[in-house]
């Protein structure tokens, strides 16, 4: 390379200025807020200003001399930058656009202006670049777009909720009025109605924009797992796959913290993968729930085709294993790893080709929340007031309290306002236990009944909803005692 082609600081200044003081301009350039740098036609840095050197982790501007972009950035990023530099130097084109780079302050976004530098003969001898950090502005723009999308999705969820509310209420009304249905049939149809309500509730919860609430939900692991297993059995009832389950736990009510919807989807992904791995044969899937000290372990074992050790290792690391629906396993593994990261869980995979695969998931237990009613205390002579707009639930409670029928009195209400009027008329409420549904077909809910009736001391709130959907729940949880309706069969009554 000739001296004319080797672009030093002084040579650059001679190209840019004639009469102005080179020393003064060089000083000003070094202190300018934007990133300024220049390269020769061999893509070697010949200089930069102070901020460019600092953000690249260099002790001074002199340290950049003789380096290439590959000495300063990760290879993948360096290749992208170098391709742009080639376009400018070899083609003589001015380039303006966004660039991204990993520097000492993290991953940043820049608006860059790069132009070719030529000598007196018109030959391209280098590049001058000016880059401005626009990371904060970009993040604000992206956040604004994300909020707009979130708002639109929430509106869609509200429309879905509104459109589904009527048929669900019709189904509930049919259950209340139809006397020909057996208790079991009413229970099944009631579960269908509640499932639809739960789906709508989850949609609203997901797009309401309350991320902290969603990510810190208490998840009752066993209940969640039982639901997923039942769902899978229903999906495969016509097939040749047997799904067995085993629950080894002294404590029925073990919680973890996370997002219920994502956690459920994760379990379903793993179980569906086990189904996919069993090809054209009579298969078996075994699900085990084991409580181990401060952890909960879920094992999913199949006798499917298995997988190579390399694939299992890739999946455990969260890498793309190149799987497909035909090959079985690997589907939804990115989602699985994402959920495990949030809830601080771990996954181990043991597999042997043509024998089967076992997924072992481990999660840290959370302390049982104070609002969770793991039992219902009942006193001899109590009047138990039950408020639920589903008549089928009245029958469920009668069956549940059958052994206490000689010790207590039951009073049922379908309307919250009627129950509230009755409770307010009572002079002494010490012998009253209120069991109330949160979702009432009125402009009041179960919490309103508890508060307005003065029943904070002796009540149980029963709900189909998940806590992120209950307004001001964190404040009200100071006194609430509640559980999900699906736990009704598992919550014991205790005489006191």
C-alpha atoms as one frame of an Amber mdcrd trajectory, in Angstrom:
protein
   0.000   0.000   0.000   1.322   3.467  -0.845   1.527   6.286   1.649  -1.302
   8.009  -0.192  -3.562   5.002   0.395  -2.662   4.593   4.066  -5.020   7.127
   5.591  -3.546   8.600   8.795  -5.246  11.226  10.953  -3.259  13.967   9.269
  -4.051  12.618   5.795  -7.716  12.502   6.675  -7.651  16.094   7.813  -5.893
  17.169   4.625  -8.693  15.512   2.683 -11.357  17.266   4.727  -9.902  20.733
   5.248  -7.464  23.169   3.746  -6.953  26.246   5.886  -8.469  25.380   9.277
  -6.189  24.293  12.038  -5.728  20.527  11.889  -4.912  20.365  15.581  -8.020
  22.320  16.593 -10.310  20.199  14.411  -8.806  16.940  15.646  -9.433  18.039
  19.231 -13.032  18.952  18.452 -13.623  15.636  16.672 -12.314  13.685  19.653
 -14.816  15.398  21.973 -17.889  15.199  19.707 -20.869  13.285  21.213 -21.396
  10.985  18.234 -19.129   8.057  17.321 -16.583   9.095  14.668 -14.107   6.659
  13.105 -12.208   6.128   9.877 -10.724   3.098   8.120  -8.293   2.603   5.254
  -9.123   0.553   2.166  -7.897  -2.600   3.892 -10.618  -2.140   6.540  -8.092
  -1.272   9.230  -8.989   1.455  11.720  -6.797   4.530  11.406  -8.476   6.587
  14.115 -11.605   7.418  16.113 -12.902   9.889  18.686 -13.008   9.446  22.462
 -16.568   8.086  22.767 -15.931   5.430  20.101 -12.831   4.236  21.941 -14.564
   4.240  25.328 -17.618   2.266  24.179 -15.379  -0.332  22.555 -13.577  -0.790
  25.853 -10.311   0.816  24.642  -8.087   2.817  26.985  -7.429   5.544  24.380
  -8.088   6.465  20.763  -4.584   5.265  19.858  -5.490   1.714  20.865  -7.807
   1.343  17.879  -4.978   1.870  15.398  -4.266  -1.233  13.317  -7.375  -3.119
  14.470 -10.186  -4.416  12.260 -13.876  -4.744  13.096 -13.250  -8.442  13.808
 -10.937  -7.463  16.670 -13.671  -5.368  18.288 -17.043  -7.137  17.843 -18.352
 -10.736  17.943 -17.846 -12.482  14.598 -21.513 -12.522  13.558 -21.901  -8.784
  14.181 -18.486  -8.014  12.677 -19.427  -9.716   9.394 -22.525  -7.538   9.034
 -20.562  -4.336   9.704 -17.773  -5.417   7.360 -20.210  -6.093   4.502 -21.490
  -2.522   4.814 -17.943  -1.154   4.930 -17.091  -3.108   1.757 -20.066  -1.585
  -0.028 -18.883   1.924   0.888 -15.180   1.451   0.098 -15.332  -0.855  -2.936
 -18.442   0.592  -4.601 -17.932   4.166  -3.457 -21.512   4.358  -2.165 -22.762
   6.432   0.757 -24.582   4.226   3.269 -27.123   5.431   5.855 -28.954   3.023
   8.137 -29.240   1.229  11.467 -26.487  -0.953  12.885 -26.359  -3.035  16.054
 -23.291  -3.771  18.140 -22.335  -5.439  21.427 -20.164  -2.972  23.332 -19.114
  -2.558  26.962 -22.509  -1.007  27.794 -24.433  -3.918  26.286 -26.245  -4.399
  22.998 -26.878  -1.011  21.341 -28.535   0.321  18.191 -26.953   3.091  16.088
 -27.979   5.289  13.185 -24.843   5.308  11.011 -23.713   7.513   8.119 -20.757
   6.066   6.212 -19.154   7.748   3.228 -16.146   6.851   1.029 -12.932   8.876
   1.204 -10.963   9.411  -2.004  -7.461  10.664  -2.823  -6.544  13.347  -5.377
  -6.702  10.737  -8.126 -10.273   9.891  -7.244  -9.418   6.467  -5.856 -11.298
   5.185  -2.803  -8.783   5.045   0.015 -10.994   4.589   3.048 -14.201   5.260
   4.892 -15.420   7.898   7.323 -18.181   6.823   9.687 -20.410   8.790  12.030
 -22.779   6.810  14.279 -25.327   8.058  16.820 -26.651   5.823  19.604 -30.451
   5.604  19.179 -31.051   2.649  21.527 -33.214   4.562  24.021 -35.310   6.085
  21.263 -35.776   2.686  19.589 -36.796   1.073  22.871 -39.394   3.783  23.448
 -40.735   3.336  19.917 -40.879  -0.447  20.306 -42.539  -0.126  23.712 -45.139
   2.199  22.226 -45.840  -0.290  19.423 -45.987  -3.157  21.912 -48.480  -1.276
  24.082 -50.621  -0.516  21.039 -50.609  -4.198  20.052 -51.330  -5.173  23.667
 -54.282  -2.788  23.756 -55.650  -4.177  20.494 -55.293  -7.762  21.707 -57.041
  -6.858  24.964 -59.915  -5.351  23.006 -60.169  -8.533  20.950 -60.149 -10.592
  24.162 -62.953  -8.412  25.542 -65.014  -8.953  22.384 -64.456 -12.709  22.628
 -65.447 -12.569  26.298 -68.608 -10.655  25.457 -69.546 -13.002  22.594 -69.025
 -16.135  24.705 -70.805 -14.834  27.797 -74.295 -15.287  26.366 -73.994 -18.955
  25.262 -72.278 -19.816  28.555 -75.104 -18.202  30.531 -77.648 -20.040  28.373
 -75.881 -23.316  29.187 -75.898 -22.480  32.900 -79.579 -21.581  32.761 -80.341
 -24.848  30.986 -78.546 -26.777  33.731 -80.545 -24.974  36.410 -83.916 -25.577
  34.738 -83.450 -29.074  33.340 -84.564 -31.642  35.916 -83.993 -34.683  33.694
 -80.194 -34.481  33.824 -78.411 -36.614  36.394 -76.032 -35.041  38.911 -73.079
 -36.459  36.983 -74.361 -35.001  33.692 -74.895 -31.620  35.347 -71.414 -31.781
  36.807 -69.866 -32.525  33.403 -71.796 -29.742  31.634 -70.947 -27.397  34.507
 -67.245 -28.166  34.026 -67.587 -27.385  30.315 -69.141 -24.003  31.117 -66.416
 -23.248  33.667 -63.709 -24.289  31.202 -65.029 -21.798  28.656 -65.108 -19.090
  31.328 -61.516 -19.959  32.293 -60.327 -19.659  28.687 -61.887 -16.205  28.414
 -60.465 -15.220  31.785 -56.977 -16.300  30.696 -57.278 -14.283  27.487 -58.226
 -11.155  29.430 -55.495 -11.811  31.976 -52.808 -12.321  29.325 -53.534  -9.101
  27.426 -54.532  -6.841  30.298 -50.944  -5.613  30.538 -50.399  -6.727  34.142
 -47.261  -8.762  33.520 -46.100  -8.823  37.137 -49.413 -10.284  38.323 -49.369
 -12.902  35.580 -45.781 -14.031  36.185 -46.193 -14.300  39.976 -49.358 -16.380
  40.159 -49.593 -19.215  42.627 -49.997 -22.479  40.716 -51.416 -25.524  42.479
 -49.217 -28.062  40.704 -51.200 -31.236  41.309 -54.509 -29.718  40.217 -52.913
 -28.317  37.070 -51.288 -31.658  36.229 -54.500 -33.613  36.840 -56.370 -31.328
  34.445 -53.760 -31.794  31.704 -53.759 -35.589  32.160 -57.577 -35.712  31.970
 -57.500 -33.543  28.872 -54.961 -35.844  27.217 -56.958 -38.961  28.147 -60.048
 -37.424  26.592 -58.130 -36.587  23.393 -56.771 -40.131  23.102 -59.704 -42.184
  24.393 -60.198 -43.797  20.968 -56.494 -44.602  20.550 -54.173 -47.356  21.748
 -52.234 -45.218  24.210 -52.692 -45.894  27.925 -51.999 -42.919  30.200 -51.176
 -43.827  33.795 -50.596 -41.398  36.639 -49.135 -41.638  40.116 -49.158 -38.937
  42.802 -46.632 -39.408  45.602 -47.199 -36.560  48.011 -48.319 -36.137  51.599
 -49.399 -32.573  50.836 -52.244 -32.218  48.319 -51.772 -28.483  48.091 -48.247
 -27.752  46.833 -47.747 -24.438  45.038 -45.146 -23.012  42.700 -45.041 -19.444
  41.347 -45.302 -18.594  37.676 -47.735 -18.067  34.833 -50.542 -20.627  34.994
 -51.361 -20.512  31.276 -47.719 -20.933  30.224 -47.106 -23.663  32.816 -50.163
 -25.625  31.620 -49.091 -25.254  27.995 -45.601 -26.468  28.905 -46.967 -29.672
  30.487 -49.290 -30.227  27.539 -46.381 -29.769  25.105 -44.329 -32.444  26.869
 -47.253 -34.886  27.083 -48.209 -34.315  23.452 -44.592 -34.988  22.462 -44.803
 -38.301  24.329 -47.928 -39.185  22.334 -46.233 -38.225  19.050 -43.229 -40.411
  19.916 -45.433 -43.533  20.056 -45.899 -44.560  16.425 -48.485 -47.046  15.195
 -48.324 -49.276  18.239 -49.946 -49.834  21.572 -48.149 -47.424  23.822 -48.023
 -46.272  27.397 -47.319 -42.922  28.997 -46.673 -42.767  32.717 -46.884 -39.480
  34.608 -45.491 -39.256  38.139 -45.854 -36.397  40.593 -43.343 -36.548  43.448
 -42.850 -34.134  46.330 -39.198 -33.935  47.359 -38.457 -31.618  50.271 -38.423
 -28.092  48.897 -38.989 -29.238  45.322 -41.678 -30.805  43.170 -40.770 -33.330
  40.498 -42.878 -34.321  37.488 -41.807 -37.307  35.380 -43.277 -38.102  31.966
 -42.170 -41.452  30.562 -43.188 -43.054  27.253 -42.298 -46.265  25.437 -41.985
 -44.512  22.090 -39.175 -44.346  19.577 -36.717 -42.572  21.877 -34.023 -40.220
  20.647 -30.294 -39.976  20.150 -28.166 -38.733  23.030 -27.054 -35.674  21.026
 -30.665 -34.651  20.448 -31.539 -35.035  24.137 -28.552 -32.884  25.102 -29.551
 -30.189  22.619 -33.109 -30.129  23.968 -31.869 -29.851  27.558 -29.748 -26.861
  26.519 -32.718 -25.234  24.786 -31.126 -25.597  21.351 -32.970 -26.352  18.118
 -32.754 -30.105  17.648 -34.210 -29.999  14.135 -37.198 -32.108  15.099 -40.559
 -32.331  13.400 -43.989 -33.700  14.168 -43.098 -36.967  12.445 -39.970 -37.518
  14.500 -41.670 -36.901  17.845 -40.150 -34.903  20.747 -38.686 -31.448  20.417
 -41.979 -29.763  19.593 -42.620 -26.785  21.833 -39.264 -27.199  23.570 -38.443
 -23.520  23.165 -41.634 -22.709  25.064 -40.751 -25.341  27.697 -37.284 -23.863
  28.255 -38.722 -20.352  28.385 -41.178 -21.332  31.149 -38.535 -23.241  33.096
 -36.313 -20.169  33.069 -39.077 -17.966  34.506 -40.054 -20.368  37.305 -36.435
 -21.431  38.000 -37.156 -25.021  37.046 -34.867 -27.661  35.543 -35.329 -30.363
  32.920 -33.476 -33.636  32.469 -34.049 -36.060  29.574 -33.238 -39.759  29.693
 -33.782 -41.573  26.414 -32.837 -44.675  24.476 -33.663 -45.225  20.835 -36.497
 -47.712  20.214 -37.070 -48.007  23.974 -38.525 -44.692  25.105 -37.946 -41.306
  26.712 -38.409 -39.829  30.177 -38.672 -36.100  30.858 -37.878 -35.139  34.452
 -39.005 -31.643  35.469 -38.073 -30.130  38.825 -39.527 -26.927  40.323 -38.918
 -25.049  43.592 -41.956 -25.036  45.886 -43.513 -21.746  46.937 -44.847 -21.038
  50.408 -48.560 -21.706  50.640 -50.362 -18.367  50.199 -52.222 -17.100  53.248
 -55.430 -16.624  51.279 -55.660 -20.314  50.374 -58.401 -22.132  52.312 -56.977
 -25.649  52.697 -59.857 -26.553  55.031 -63.275 -25.242  56.048 -63.899 -24.998
  59.784 -67.440 -25.728  60.899 -69.061 -25.480  64.347 -72.015 -27.386  65.750
 -75.119 -25.225  65.418 -73.713 -23.189  62.515 -75.937 -21.714  59.868 -74.087
 -22.186  56.585 -75.148 -19.596  54.016 -74.239 -20.660  50.465 -74.441 -18.132
  47.625 -74.029 -19.468  44.085 -75.989 -18.628  40.934 -75.579 -22.210  39.635
 -78.258 -24.470  41.119 -76.149 -27.527  40.353 -73.576 -26.185  42.823 -76.246
 -26.112  45.551 -76.669 -29.859  45.049 -72.897 -30.349  45.192 -72.718 -28.524
  48.531 -75.644 -30.552  49.946 -73.749 -33.735  49.093 -70.514 -32.339  50.500
 -72.155 -31.411  53.833 -74.341 -34.507  54.138 -72.559 -35.909  57.203 -73.136
 -32.621  59.074 -76.856 -32.239  58.255 -77.931 -32.921  61.864 -75.453 -30.395
  63.290 -75.944 -27.402  61.003 -78.583 -25.508  59.017 -78.138 -24.785  55.313
 -79.508 -21.719  53.581 -79.068 -21.202  49.823 -79.194 -18.084  47.672 -78.771
 -17.702  43.908 -78.633 -13.903  44.102 -75.920 -12.011  45.921 -78.172  -9.064
  46.760 -80.766 -11.318  48.374 -78.056 -13.012  50.433 -76.662  -9.626  51.425
 -80.088  -8.423  52.560 -80.517 -11.553  54.687 -77.034 -11.387  56.227 -77.452
  -7.712  57.133 -80.704  -8.561  58.956 -78.931 -10.950  61.340 -78.056  -9.488
  64.737 -75.507 -12.171  65.655 -73.216 -13.580  62.954 -70.882 -15.574  65.189
 -72.656 -18.819  64.245 -72.840 -17.985  60.533 -70.433 -19.371  57.923 -70.641
 -17.729  54.492 -69.622 -19.726  51.413 -69.928 -17.497  48.353 -69.122 -17.746
  44.657 -67.003 -14.878  43.306 -68.747 -14.786  39.904 -72.389 -13.778  40.377
 -74.769 -12.763  37.561 -75.231  -9.306  39.054 -73.429  -6.007  39.480 -71.862
  -7.321  42.704 -69.446 -10.192  43.234 -68.620 -12.541  46.105 -66.069 -10.179
  47.638 -68.690  -7.408  47.704 -71.035  -9.721  49.625 -68.303 -10.618  52.152
 -67.328  -6.996  52.749 -70.796  -5.424  52.852 -72.198  -8.197  55.066 -69.322
  -7.858  57.535 -68.252 -11.496  57.059 -64.477 -11.059  56.838 -63.930 -13.339
  59.851 -65.983 -16.384  58.751 -66.214 -16.900  55.019 -64.922 -18.958  52.125
 -64.755 -17.467  48.628 -65.046 -19.991  45.798 -64.053 -19.012  42.270 -63.536
 -20.268  38.725 -61.208 -17.384  37.995 -57.474 -17.005  38.344 -56.199 -14.405
  40.731 -54.799 -11.995  38.150 -58.384 -11.379  37.026 -59.713 -10.398  40.488
 -59.678  -6.643  40.886 -57.489  -5.295  43.735 -56.757  -8.875  44.798 -53.394
  -8.065  46.434 -55.088  -5.643  48.859 -58.091  -7.886  49.538 -55.941 -10.985
  50.074 -55.118  -9.606  53.548 -58.376 -11.125  54.839 -59.707 -13.408  52.058
 -59.922 -17.177  52.396 -60.588 -18.843  49.083 -60.042 -21.768  46.729 -60.796
 -22.735  43.137 -64.033 -24.642  42.426 -62.106 -27.530  40.926 -60.707 -28.236
  44.411 -64.124 -28.664  46.009 -63.781 -32.443  46.356 -60.346 -32.129  47.977
 -61.035 -29.419  50.598 -62.006 -31.052  53.912 -64.508 -29.806  56.512 -63.051
 -29.709  60.032 -65.196 -29.678  63.188 -64.036 -27.109  65.734
